[in-house]
Amino acid sequence: MALSNAELACVYAALILVDDEVAITGEKISTILKAANVEVEPYWPSLFAKALEGVDIKNLITNIGSGVGSAPAGGAATAAAAAPAAPAEAKKEEKKEESEASDDDMGFGLFD
C-alpha cells in the first residue's frame, strides 16, 4: 500500500513536531505544510492529529522492531506449527520415490 503525497507530507510534518517536542495538532501540521509549500486536502492534518493523539511517537520509533520479549514464545509456536508439516513433506518425497521406482521396474525409465 503506497502512501499518497498528502499522507506522506502529514507524516513528515508530524515527525518534525515530535522531534521539536511540540504537541501534534491539525493546525501545527497545516502550518508546517504551508511553510513547505505542500498543498493537501484540509481534512488530512486534523485526521493525522487525531490518529496520533495519545501515542508516544518517540517511543514507537525507538522501539520499532524490538519484539524481543515475545520472540521466544513466537519462535516456539512457529516451530510447533512447522513440526506437523515435516512428516507431510517426507510422505510426499516417499510417494515421489515410489512412483519413480515403479516406472523403472516397468521399463519406462527415462535413462534406459
N, C-alpha and C positions, 0 to 999 in steps of 0.2 A: 504494500500500500504506500504509494508515494504521497508526500505532503504537498499541498499546494503552496504557492509562493506566499499567500496570506497567512497560512498556518505557520510556515517556517519563519516568517518575519515576526509573528507574535511569540513564537518560542524563543527566538533570539532576544527580543525585547524583554521577555520575562527573565531570561538568564542574565541580561545586563542589570536588571533591577535587583536580582538576587545577589549578584556579585558586589553591587554597591550597598547591599544590606538595606534596601528600600522596600517598603511593602508593595506587593503587586496589586495594582488596581487597573481597571479598564482605562481610566483617564491617563495614568502614567504610561501604560503601554501605548496608547494613542499618541502621547507626546513624543515618545521615542520614535515611533513610526513616522510621524510628521517631520521630525528633525532629520530623519534618514531619507526623506522624500519617497516613502513607500506608501502606496495607496492600497487600503484594504476595505472590505465592507465594514460598515460601522458596528456590526454585531461581534466581529472577531475579538477585539480587545476585551470586551466585557465577558465573553464566553471563556476565554483563557483565564481571566482573573477569577471567575467563579470556579473554574475547574481546579485551579491551583490554590484555592482558599483552604487554609488549614494544613497544607502539605509542606513538610520541611524539605525544600528542594535541595539545599546544600547536602543534607544527609542522604537524600536519594541519589544524588550524583556521586558522592564519595563512596557510597556502598554499593554501587551498581555491580552486579555480578559476584557479590560476596555472599553466596548462599552456603558458606562453609558449614554452618550448624546443621543444615538439612541434607548435606551431601551424603554422609554415611547411610542415613536411612533411605534416601532416594537410591543410592547405589545398591543397597541390599535388596530393595524392592525390585529394581531393574534386573539384578542378577537372578532373583527368584522367578521373575516373569520370563526371563530368557531360558531358564533351565528346561521347561517343558518343550521348548522349540527344538532343542538339541536332539532328542530322540526322534522327533519327526523328520529332521533332516537326515539322520542316519538311516531311517527306513526308506526314504526316497533314494538314497545312494545305493542301498542294497537292492531295491527293485530295479534300478537302472543297471546294476552289475548283472543281475539275473537275466534281464532281457538281452543284454549283450552276449552273455554266455550261451543263451538258448539259440541265438542267431548263428553263432559259430558251430554249435552242435548240428545244426541242420544243413550246414554247408553254405550258408549265406553270408559268411564273414566278409567284411569289407576288404581285407588284405589277402584273400585266398587266391 
